[in-house]
């Protein structure tokens, strides 16, 4: 596959862009693969990519019931950060953040990573103490964060109102090397790299059953026929429970909708990401000028990908208090995504009760920021059959043993 470069752009411009290749192949499935990954979102594609790059396993199929990146990967608010409290979480998310820094070069695809910085506002004394604790923990973990006062917050975000009618801004947890990326480009870049390795990306191919023999997986039944495999990875976010039921086990998580919206585009006014957990709202400005806005999850289990007036009202009210200027904006569009939430608000990366079947799920609202780290850890798990350093603490057995990785605060506003 040809490399993208400035010279390639100039060459194709001279011949009216008639020589561009397809970014990835769309083959028919083979009868058998070494590994099948169910889910062609960010985590599924990253898992396949690192299976090939780190372990030389390229006889891989990535199966997607819809279209590539059409689930949560294309429906999030693109925030990237690693300022988590617990050591296992910080290690996993910091690995992901560091991989984002070089992802465009590694994939030869511009994922538009923008390390603009992330502020998590402290608007109660409880949050001040909590974020100061997190800053100390991050210092011990080697994650660069700091707790800043309201004056510094105002300096970084001039449009903010420090004296809100309900909750004043008392400070914030600042991670200067956090930021945003282009969600679609992350999926497309990984897909292009996987296809270049010879992997098969099979879209519009829904899994209808998981076949097993002697307690081990042997393949899957799909709408395009049966496909055999030696190992199976389930990486389908909010639909993880359905796939687990097909494989004969239950997951300790629930699926809910998480909603977001964007405003009409305006001139640049905010060059950092701001998260306000107390009032349930977070916001950044896209390269096109839209204000990208997110809020909390629905209060009931569901599989909808639509928005609702209730969340528009709640989220916009919170942001108007914190950023009065947004009261004059019009909403451009709104959507929802299906997130899977565990009891301790940390993901599940590990083996399942079915032999040679592995799972990556339970990211809640933190899935996008963790894509490269989650893919790295899941690839190591599948290749070796045992969890590596990044995933060792995230197995399902922790819920039986009481080894919770509590991130109910650091995970963000939606939990």
N, C-alpha and C positions, 0 to 999 in steps of 0.2 A: 504494500500500500504506500502510495506517495506521501511524503512528508509535507505538512502545511508550512509555509514560510512566506516572507515578503516577496521572494523571488517567484514563488508559485502564483501568488496573487497577480504580480506583474505579467507573468507568462499567460495566465488565463485571461487577463484583461485584454491582452493583444489579440487573442482569438475568440473574443466575445463569450468567454466562460463556457465554452463547449467541451472542455476536456476534464472537468471535475469528475472524479469517481464517486460511486455511492459510498457513504461513510461506513456502512456495515452491510454484510450479506443477509439475505432472508431465505435460508435453505429449508428444505423439507427435513423432518427429523430422521435420524438414522435409527436402526433397530436397537443399538445399545451404546451407552457411553460409560466412561469411567465414573463420572460424576454428573448428576443432574441437579441444577439449582432451580428451584421453583420461585419465580419472582424476578422480573427484569426491571427492578427499581435500582436506586443507588446502591443499597447494601448487597443485593444479589449480584449486580454487575461488578462491584468492587471485590466481592468474594471470588468470583470467577477470574478476574484480572490478577489478583494476588496468588491464586492457585497456579496460574501460568507463570507469572513473573518470579515468585519466590520458590516454587516447588516443581516447575516444569510440567505440570499436569494440564494438558490442553485438550484432551478428548472430553470436552465438557459441553453440555447443553444448558442454556438459560431459557426457561420456559415462562411465558407470560400470557395470561388469559386475555389481556387487553392489548394495549400498545406500550412500547418501551417508555418507561418513566412516566406513565400516565396515572400512577397512584399518588402516594404521599410525596414522592420525590418532586413531582411537578406542582404540588399544592401547598408548599410550606412557605415560610417567610424568610428563609435563606440565612438565618443567623448562625454564626460560627463562633464558639467560645469553649473554654475548658476550665472555667473557674468553679469546679465542683468541690464539695467538702470532703468526701471520703477518698481514701488513697486509691482504691481500685478504679473508681470513677475518674478521678483526676488523671491517672495514668492512661486510661483508654481514650478520653477526650483530648488530652494533650497530644497523644500520638496522632489522632485524627487532625487536630489543628496544624501540627507540624507538617503532615503530609499534604494538607491543602496549600501550604506555602509553595511547594514545588510541583503541584499537580499539573499545572499547565505545561511545564517542561517535560514532566514524566510521561504525560499522555500525548504530547504534541497537539494539544487542543486547549484553546483559551477558555478557562472556566471562570474568568473574570473575578478571581479572588481579590477582595478589597479589605485589607487589614485596617479598617477605619477606627476600630476600638468599640468596646461595648461597656455601657454603664448600667448596672442594676441598682435602681434607686432605693435608698433607705428612707421610708416615710413614717416609721414608728421607732420608738426606742428599742423595741424587740428586734426589728430588722437591723438597726445599727449594731447591736451586740452580735447578731447572727453573721453579718457580713464582715465584721472585724474578726470574728472567729474564723471565717472562711479565708480571709486574707492571710492570717497566721498559718492556717493549714496549707494554703497554696505555697507559701514561702518554704515550708518544710518539704513540699512535694516538687519544688523546682518549677512551679507554674508562676509566671510573672503577673501578679495582680497587686492592687493597692486600694486601701480605703481612703476616699477623698471627701473633703468637706463640701458644703453647699456652694461656697464661693468658687471652688474649682469646677463643680458641676455646671454652674452658670457660665463660666469661662468656656467650657467645652460645648455647651448647648445654649447659646444666647436666647433662643426662642422659648426656653422653659420658664414656667412660673414657679418660683420657689415657695410661695406662700399660698398653696392651694386652699380652697374653702373647706375641704375635709382633712387632708393630710399634707402638711408641709414637707419639703424636701430637706432631710437632715444630713444627707451625704449620699455616698454611693460606692459600690464595688466596681472598680475601673480595671478593665483588661485592655491595654492599649493594642495588643497583638491579636485581639479578636476582630470580627468583622462580618462580612457577607460574601457570598459567591453566587454564581448563576446556576440555579438548580437544574434546569434543562441541560445546560452545557456539561455539568458533572456526569449526568447519565449518558449523554451522547459521547463524551470523551472516553469513558470507560467502555461503552459499547463498541466504538471504533477500534480501540486497542484489543478488546477480546476477539473481535472478528478477525483482526489482523493476525492473531495467534492461531487461527483455525477453529475457534470455538463457534458453535451454532447458537444464534439467537433466534428463538422460535416464538413469534408473536401470534396472537389470536389462537392460542392453544391452551385450553383450560384443563387442569388436572381434575379428573372425576373419581379417582381412586388411587390408593397406595397398595401395591402388591408386596406380599411378604411370604417368607418360607423359613421355618425353623427359627422364628424370632428375629430374622434379619430382613431388611428391605431387598427386594429383587427388581423393582421398577415401579412405574406409574402408568395408570390408564389415563388417556387424554382424549380430547375431542378430535385429535388427529391420529388416534390409534395408540396401542400400547408401546411403551418405550422402556427397555431394560437399563439397569444401572447397577454399579457396584456400591456407590454411595449416593445419598440423597441429602440435599440441603434445603430446608424450608425457610424462606426469607420473604415473607409476604405481609409483614406489618399487621394491619388491623384484621386481616383474614386468617391469621395464624391459627385461631381456634378451630376454624373449619378444616384446615389441612391436618391439624392434630387429630381431630375426630376421625378423619379418613385413615390415619395411621394407627388408630386404636388407643390414644391416650388423651388426657385433658391437660390444659395449661392453666397456671395460676395467674390469669390476667383477664381483663375485660376490654371490650372495644367500645369506644365512644367517638363522637365527631368533634373535631377541632376546627374552628372557623377563623377566617381571615378576610381582609378586604383591602382594596387600594383606592386611593383618591385620584382625582384628576391630576395630571402633571402640573407642577409649578416650578418656579425658578429655585435653584439650590438654596436651602435654608438650614440644613442639618446634615452634618457630615460624620455623625457617629450613630450607633444603635443605642436606643434607650429602652430599658425594660422597667416597668413599674408594677411590681408584684402585688402591692397592697391594694391598688385600685384596679388591678387586672387589665393591663394594656401594655403593649410594647410597639415601638415604631422606628422605622428607618426610612431613608429616602433612596429610591432606586436611581439608576443612571439615567432613566427617562424622566425623572422628576416626580414620579408618583410617590405618595407617602404610603409605605407598606405597613399595614396595621394588623396586629393579631391580638387575641384575647384568650378566654378560658375555654375549656371543654364543656360540652353539654353535660347536664346533671343526670343523664340517664343513658343506659346502654343503647347503641344504635349503629347502623351501618350506612347512614346517609352521607352524601357528599355535597349536600346543599347548604346554603346559609339560612339564617333565620333572623327575623326582625328583633327578637329578644336580645341576641348577642350584638347586633349592630348598635342597639340602644345602649346596652350596658358598656360596651367597649368604647364607643365614641364619647359617652358621657365622661368616662374616666380620663380619656385623652384630652378632651376639651378643658377639663380642670387643670391638667398639667401643661398643656400647650394651647393656650386660648386662641392662637391664630388659626388652628385647624377648624374652628367653628364655621369658617367661611368657605370651606371646601365642599365639593360635591363628591359623592361616592361614585367610583367608576365601575367597579365590579366586586362581587363577593363570592366566596366558595367555602367548601368544607373538605376535610380529609378524615379518613378513619385511622385513629391511633389506638394502639394496644397498650394498656396501662397495667403495670404490676402493683402489688401491694406496697413494695418499698420504693417504687418509682425508679427502679433501675432495670436495665435490660436483662434478657436471658440469652446467653451464648453458651451452648453446651450440647452434650449428648442427650438423647431421648430414650424412653423405654424400648423403642424399636432399634435393634442393632443396625449400625451403619447409617442411621438417620440422625441428622444434626439440625439444630435450630438456631436462628438469629431472630429475636423478636422482643417485644416489650419495651421499645424505646420511648413510648409515650410521645411527648412533644420534642424530644431531643434527637430524633433520627437523622435529620439532614446534617447536623454539625458533626455527627459521628461516622458518616459514611466510610471514609477511608480507613479509620481505625477499626470500625466494626468489620469491614471487609477483610482487613489484615488478620484480625483475630479469628474470624470464622474460617478463613482459608487455612490457617495453621491447624485449627481444630479438625477440619475435614481431612487434610493431607496426612496428619499424624495419628488421627483417631483419638487423641487426648487433648485436653485444653492446654494452651500455652500460657505464658506469664500474663498476657493481657486479659485472657478470658477465664483464668483459673477460679476466680471468685464469683463468676456470674452464672454458674450452673443452676438448674431447677432444684437440685437437692438442697439448696440453701433455705428454701421455704419449709422443708421438713426439719432441717437441723437448727433453724432459728438464726441463721447467719445473715441477717438482713443487711443490705447496703442502702441505708436510709438517705435518700436524696429528695425528700418531699419539699424542701425549701429550695435547694440549689437547682432542682429540675426546672423551675420557672413558674410562670403565673398560672399555667393550665392545670396544675395539680393541687 
